[in-house]
Structures are given as structure tokens and as C-alpha cells.
């Protein structure tokens, strides 16, 4: 640095005034500056005030130590550092421009010369007419080789500095990291003077900075080689940064002194921060890239400007001889720039130099604009960042599930209420919700209330990145919720199917449970290769289950309410008052659970175990999961007493909580046999006895051949002995089903048991579950016709579908089943099902096939099928008819359910059930009006009045019996006799079930109830009575299926009438049922239990109806008929001491053993298939065949031996046959056939009217049988 003017003396020999001025100035500049003139210290205090006004600098400001050989005169060398950068920049720029100029001139000259040579070639072209080519000149080859070599080097350099290769990415990231390191070194050196003497060999930071800049120089060379346009490269920001930072370092090494200078320009490298993060695959979204770009530009500009202010303020103006400087740290300059950009300007720190103030003038213009535009945008981007955009962190030892789809306050609250219910065992599962819309305040509050087990993340399952965020690959399952109230169900199903495809594509092994609205859309799931229901994937079709529940209510009124309550978690609500709500809520607290059976039950028959569980353990077991010898699992609902419990059998129980079900697992006969209190049954110390391999193989084998262990001939005695000598670890699965005898057995010998009847009774057959194909479990001549019977079958008639699960008929045109109003009135329909459907040509299809299929299950005999009459728009029914034309006994009355004339024409007062459905419910925005049509139709029917003179009495007096009115067996047994009222005089007594979309609309169905509008659906009277059903109750199936997928299988088996995955695949192919010929295998599928209702007014259980115990009824029905009772359908006012005219009933689920019965009760039961009912019917029209084959039949399984004289029985049967033939002749004379699709051997219906009191008729006979009745108690007959 040059000396200041004025005195002009040197620092060593100057006058006193000059020395004093030097020291005064040095004290103001920096505290660490050294004074070289000690004699001037005495005059420094006296002239301190004048130093401000006379800023003259004659002394050295560079610190000098004895080790540093610095300039003794203190000459400043800042110009050398700056000159090195300027010479490099302008020298290179000059060379590039000179090269371009010369190249341009050379190109112009060569271009002119080229034209001359080309003209000469054209003139001399005739000499080359022969087409030969001249050899290429050697110079041209050399030029081409040189160009190729330069191109290769250029390409190599381009690859090295690009981020397309791993080497390029590493190099780019390394350059950025070293640039930040150089900037950090600048921050450290900024605390020192602007210029100071430093020894390169002793200064560690200078050595590091030197190494960094050598690397920058090499990288600069690569960039220069790879650049296509050298001029633009020379003017790039990164190049300018290198010009003013790299050369000064080499100068500092040469001069042994350091100058901060323009090293702050390294802060401009921060602009590339977003690019570096993109190279590292950290930034992926546009918002994040934009945010980092804005932040990096703002911060780099801010730091660079602060560095310039720091330089000029600490140095001073050159034209003022650097005497107007001020000591400011770098961070004070950063503060100054911020208050300047924000226009605050506190004034505590400000620029004093002319250069600093001039820079601030221009910086305010640009900095203010940048601050005003960048900062709001940065804040907006940060504010718009997803609040729920993080990633899920899996907790060790804790599972998690992902819930997606339709995420709303209603759907989430219903799901959490059931999933996290206290009746479940400790739910150690974390629920992760994933949705692309952030939750509203109410939903957010719900998540916060369950923050220990619930997390929400914003994203879409269609995005693999979002699936990775929620750790879908480690999730236990993924649950997809559907919008039940959407206007377009097919579009909603398509969305959920796409979600399944996306999730399965990301992780094929993940278990998925999804809700589907339409049954026909389930077929699309089968197209997904990784969809596997055997691995736990399940589709809960709401339309299928909703209509299936309603169909079961047509067979047993109130069953829909009972089943809905069983798989929903409800807390027990205790009521002290003796009201109907008390008994209803006691049943509501019961749920469906599964538990493995104790080894104490091994070897016992199912009825024995069921009775023991109910009597001793206070548990109701309704089904088991049985594993055959080939390890195939099947769910058997109330199997017969031929089935023996195996080790490790899974039982399905109805209980109030999961702890009670543990009794079935802990039960030990040795320890708990004498315990009367079931709560004391806990885990004991006994070891479970292990069966020998022979016994396990025998049980599996006997199950397949249908014989008891004592008489089974599957293994010889020699094999038995060999089996006993085998090791314990012999695999059970090695025994094949084919090793057992597959021949038909005539009877089964039962082992005597204290809890089972000693009489030989008919055994229930296999129950088909959706998880297995129908297989023969046991064969009996009464169950499956023998060879002589098969020969007599009409093999050309298809009565059932190809699976044997449903009744089937040839497709019919819709015109053949359409009835006019007059034809319907002349038909005198009764005992039928009226389906009132609202819909038009534009309405979404609701899938009426799911309503008809349970009513056409093959475990009903043909004469037991209820006729179904649809009342609604013919345009809508035409669209549904393609799926209904294969079902028998279906008719259509075009009209509207609001027309009383149409309702009277179909004899709605004589129907067994009236179903009210609507396909227009989801097309209305106002939720309160979604159910208006169904509510109006229900109120319309209830307000109708009917003439008592029109009905069964009049029909009977005219000499014929309306179809469907026969409620008894051919023997007219009182067990079959559900007494029917002569007729209904008011619509209030008509059994109705109404489908609702909005739960709150249930208050409008019954005008005489006192339900609060805010009452939950399951607590309302219409739902408790089974007259209302809402699809919202099916939400609980999601959590129930997750915890136990067998629950869904059991529900579908009970509700759908026997739908299997094989049948669904067939429907997906043809969209219709396929008829099949009757074979022993398909006929065996008919042998499955069904739900029915048993009256206590008459029959073998009449003695228990008046004051008897429910437990006695349970045991008697199980022992005598293999019927499993599980609930009561009781009159609402049965608990009152005074008689009531109210005919409403409510559901009581799983009453306790000591529960008192009343005569008007109806009992829900699972009854076995009655083969003899169908054979007896057929024998009336085929008497010759019946007389030939009857001698081969034994007593009915449900028969009770009679004390009457047996020889007299054939005469009575013969007289009845004559009477029946007379009835058939009368029916043949009628001009109108009741059912055109009824087989020729269908038995004509009759009715038996018994006298009764008016009060009893109002209480009992209002009920119409909603199911086929239990088999009759008949005497043993030998027909000849």
C-alpha cells in the first residue's frame, strides 16, 4: 500500500507530527496494529480530537512480527492481488476475442478460396466423367485426425463435469463442497485485518485455501475444454468467481501476505445448491426445488453484498488515502444489509465510505425488489408445504396398517370406533391414514384424540413415493374405504381397483381389504395377478352383503339386525328398568370371536362340544374351521354329529368380549369339570395329551369317508400296528384323501355320549365356505340318491346351477314374467316376497341378483321357494333382468310402489315380506332427502286398510288354495305348522324392511316411537325390530375382517346362500349362472344348514314356551334335531303384564341359559337340510317310483318312533294319497297356472286353518313364516 500524502515522510524517520498522526490513526483502525514510533505516544492523547478532522496516514497498518519478513516500510500491496485477477480476466478475454477474429478472417479467406477451387473443379469435371475419385489429400487426413482428437478430449471433459455419470456427480458435489469450505475459511479470516503478512508454511488456513484453489483451477480447465462457446463460458458467474479468487491465492504465497479482497464471491456458489440436491436425488418436487432456489439466491446475494461492504468499509476510499475507513466485522455488515433490504434502517450501523454508500444506493434498488418478491414467495412455499408430508417411522414390535380411499370424518370415526373398541384384546396396531387432501379441523381433532395409535400423512396411494413414505412394504395390511354415498358407484369402484393395482404393483405381498359398492365390479379384482384371497386379500362388497342381509330377513325376519350387531363392536349398556331395550341391549353387546378349542374337546362331536360350551362355559359356538388330511381349511356351520373335533380346531363363538372366549382354550376336564362359575376357568398347569399319529390319521380319514372310528375300514389292522410304532413326528399331511375309502356308507354309528342322544340321527353335511370348493364330506342314501335313484333321475333336466348351490332354470324373456295388474290380482299371490324398487333408466344398478340368490339357495326344496314379485319401473328392471333370468319363481309388475292399486294387485297383505329399495338414493345432494322415496313407500303401505273378507278364508271356500300358503309338511305336522292369520286388515302389520342411506332418517319410519333424532341407528326401534337396514352398519366389517378374515367368510356363507370364489369367477366370465346336471357331488352341496325361525306356540317345544328356560330349549333342539338356536324374536310388549295389541318384535341375541321364554317367542336357529321333505313331495306326484324305492329307506333322521300300530300306517298314507290326487285334479282344472316355471313334480299347496282366539291371532298369527320350517316329527314308515 502506498503511503499517505502530506508529510511524505517514511514511517521510520518522519517528524514528530507525522508519527503522532500515524499512531492516532492506527489506534482508530484496529487495536492490534503495531506502532513503530514509541516517542509519539506522549502526544497521542493531546491530539486525539484533531485526528478525526485530519485523517492522514503516514505509518504502516500491516502488523509486523519478527518472524515475518514483511516490507519494513509498510507498503500496501492490494493492487497486486487485484491486478492478478484483472490481468487474468481481461487477458483471457482478449485472447478469446483475438482467436475468434483470426478464425473469422481465416474462414472468410478459405471460403473465397474454396469457391475458386470449386469453380475449377466444375470446369474440369469432364476429366472425371468415368466416376473415379481422387485420393484424399494427406493434409486433409491430418486435419480430420486432429479434429477427432480434440472432439474426444472435449467429450471426455464434458462427461467429467456433467451430472449424467457417477464420476461427474461426484466431481460436481466435491467442487460445491470445497467452495463452501473456501467460504468458511473466508469467514474465519474476516476477523483479521483486510491485509496482513502471513507465512504460507506456517499458516494452516492458507495452506488449505491453496489446496482448494488448485482443485478449482483444474476444474476450471475441464470446464473450459468442455465449453462449446468459450466467450460465454469466460463471462459466466462461476468463471468470474474463479478469476477473482484463484489468482490472489498464488499471489499471497509469493508475497507472503494475505488480502481478503474479493474472496467473498465464493458465496455465489450457493446458487447451485438446488442443483446439487437434485443430483443427490434429495429434491424431487417442484415446490421444494423452487423453495431451495429462492433461498440460495437470496442468501448468496446477501452474503456477497455483505462481503463487499466489509471490504470497502474496513479499507476506506482510495482517493481519500484510505483514511475514512471504519472497523466493522463481517457479521455486522450482514446485519447492515438485512436492515437495508427490509427498509427498516435502524441507523446504528451505516456506511461511511463513499464506495460503501454508492454501493448501498444501487443495492437498495435491487435488494429491496428481491426482498419484496422473494421473501413472500418463500414464506408462501414454506406455509404451503404439506403439514402431513413426513414419513412414517416404524416402531419395533408394533404392527401398522395403512388406511386409504374415502377418508372423511364419518368414515374415520366409524372405523376407529370399531377398530379400537375396548372389547377387543389389546390392539397393538398403529393406524396410518393416507389421503391426498389435508384433513379439516374436525377430522384433525379426531386424529389428535387418538394420537397414540393414529397418524395421518398427505399423499396418494397411486404415487409410489407416498407408498414408500408410509412403509407399505412393512405394513400388516392395507384397508381401502369406499364412498357409500357417491353418485356413480362404478366410478368409485374403479378408483378403488386402481388403488389396489397401484399398491399390489408396489408390493405384491401386501394384504389388502377393500370395500366395493357393486357386485359385478368384484370380477375386475381377479384380473390383478397378485390378488390372492388365499393370502388374506378380501373384497367386502357392500351391495352383496346389504341385499344378502335383507334377503335373509325375508326368510327370518330380524336376522339382518342380529347379524349386523354380531360383527359390530358395541359396548354394554345396562338398563335397570324391565323394558324391551334391556333385553335387546344385552344381546347387542355380543360379538363374533374365534378361538382354538382346548384339547379336552378332541374326539367329541360338534353338538356335544357346542352343548358343553353353552352349558358350562357360557359360550355359543356356531361353527368351526376344519382342516382335512390335505390341510385344506373349511368353515363348517353347525355340522352334524358325525364330525369329531380335532386337535387345534378353530371355533367361532358368540360372546360379549374376547376374554370370555378364552375359556374354550383353557378348559381342562381334569381341572374344570366340577367348576360351576365359568369365570374361574383359567389356564391350568396340565399338559395337553398328545394323540398318537394313528388316532390323528384315523380322525382325518374318517372325516373323509364318513364313518366312525370303530367301523372305518380306511386302514387295516396291520397298518394300524405299523402306525403305532412310528415316531411322533410322522407328518399328518402324508395321508392322502385318496388313501381313504370313497364308497358311500349307509349309516354312521355314533359313540355314546352323555350330552348326545343315543338314537341314530341324520348327520349334517359339509358346509361350504368361500375359502374352499364344495367337497363331499359324508354320503348317505338319504342324502344322495343311490345308483338306482340316479338311474331314475331325469338327467336331461337342469334344476340347479353348475355348482349345485342355487336353484336354476332356463333363461326366460322378461315379457314372460311380466304381470298386468289384473293378472296379478287373479293370481292370488300369498306367502311371497314383494320387492318395491325405485329406479329409472338412468339410475345406477343396485344388483338385484344378490337379493334373489339367497332366496334361491339349493338347501331349500323347490316347493319351499318363495315367489318374488318386483314392483317398479320396467325400464330399470329390464337392465337388471340379465342377471335374474335364470332364477325360477320371479315375476314383475310394472308400476310404482307408491300406487296402492299395484300393491293390492300383488296382495301385499298376504306377503311374507315387503322389501323397499331405491336406486336413486345417491343422486340427491341433500342427505336428508336421500331416503324420501323409501320412507314415503313405507308410510304408504302402513296406512293401507284391507278387507277381512278377502283372503285365505274366501279362497278356501272356493275350493282352492293359493300358492305358497302351505306352511306344513305333507304330514301336516304341528312342528311345521306356523299358524297364519286369516288376513291382515291394516298395513301396520305387514312385515316390511326398508333400506336407508341416511341413518338419521330412521326416525321417520315409525311415527309411534320415541327415538331421539340423535340416537345411534342400532339403538332405534325400527332397527331393533328388523324393519330398517342401513349400509353404514357394514363399516364394521373392515376391522372385523382385518382381525379375523374367517369372520367375513362366515358372514358371507350365512348371508349369500353359498357364494364361493369359484362361483364368482364363473359369474365374472359369463355374468350369469350356468345350469348343470344333477350329480352326486352337486346334490351333496345342498346338504348345508340354513337359518330358520321356530315357533313355540305349537309343536314339540310347546311345553317350553310357557315359562321354560332358553337353555333347556337349546339342549333339546340340539340333541333331537341338530338345530342350533342362537336368538329370540320377541314381541315388543311381551314383558308387560297386561295384553297388548302391538305386533312389533325385537331381536334378542344369545340369551343366557336361564332366560325365560314366552309362548309368542320365535327362535332363531340353524337347522339341517331336510331331504325327506323333498322326497315326500316328489312321492305324491310319482307314486309308482315312491312305492318301489320306499322299501329301501330307513326312518327319517328327525323322526320319533310312534306308539301307533305300524300296519295301520300304510292305509292312512294311501288315503292321504287319494285325497292329494283329488286336489291335484282340481288344480289341473284351473285355467290359470300359478307358476309357469314350476316343475311338473311340484307338490300342490294347501293350507290348514285352525280356530284360535282373536287376541292370540293378533299376537302370534301376525307373523308369517319367513323361512322354511323345521322337519316334521314323523313316525317310522315302511312304504310298500
Secondary structure, DSSP 8 states (H G I E B T S, - for coil): ----STT---TTT--HHHHHHHHHHHHHH-TT---S-GGGGGGTTTTHHHHHHS----S--S---SSS---TT----HHHHHHHHHHHHHHHHHHHHHHHHHHHHHHHHHHHHHHHHHHHHHHTGGGGTT-------HHHHHHHHHHHHHHHHHHHHHHHHSTTSHHHHHHHHHHHHHHHHHHHHHHHHTTS-SEEE--TTT-HHHHHHHHHHHHHHHHHHHHHHH-S-HHHHHTSHHHHHHHHHHHHHHHHHHHTEEE-TTGGGGGGGGGGHHHHHHHTT---SHHHHHHHHHHHHHHHHHHHHHHHHHHHHHH--GGGTT-S-----HHHHHHHHHHHHTT---SSS---SHHHHHHHHHHHHHHHHHHHHHHHHHHHHHHTS-TT-S-----TT-EEEEEEES--HHHHHHHHHHHT-TTSS---EEEEEEESS---HHHHHHHHHTTTTEEEEE--TTSHHHHHHTTGGG-SEEEEE--TT-S-HHHHHHHHHHHHHHHHHH-TT--EEEEES-GGGHHHHTTSTT--GGGT-EEEEHHHHHHHHHHHHHHSTTHHHHHHHHTS--------S-SHHHHHHHHHT-EEEEEE--GGGTT-BHHHHHHHIIIII--EEEEEEEE-TT--EEEEES--TT-B--TT-EEEEEESSHHHHHHHHH--HHHHTT---GGG----S-------HHHHHHHHHHHHHT--TTT--SS-HHHHHHHHTS-TT--GGGS-GGGS--S--S-------TTS-SS----------TTS--------TTTS--HHHHHHS-TT---EETTSSBB------HHHHEE-HHHHHHHT--S-EEEEEE--TTS----THHHHHHHTBTTS-GGG---EEEEE-HHHHHHHHTTTTTSSSEEEEES-TT-HHHHHHTTGGG-SEEEEEES-GGG-S-GGGTTHHHHHHHHHHHT-B--TTSSHHHHHHTT---TT---S-TT--TTT-----S---BGGGS-EEEEESSGGGGGGT-TT----TTS-GGGSHHHHTTSEEEGGGGGHHHHHHHH-HHHHHHHHHHHHSS--HHHHHHHHHHSS--EE---HHHHHTT---EEEEEESSSSTTHHHHTT-BHHHHHHHHHHHH--EEEEEEEETTTTSSS------EEEEES--TT-B--TT-EEEEEE---HHHHHHHHHHH-HHHHHHHGGG----TT----SS-THHHHHHHHHHHHHHHHHHHHHHH-SS-S-TT--TT------------HHHHHHTTT----S-------------
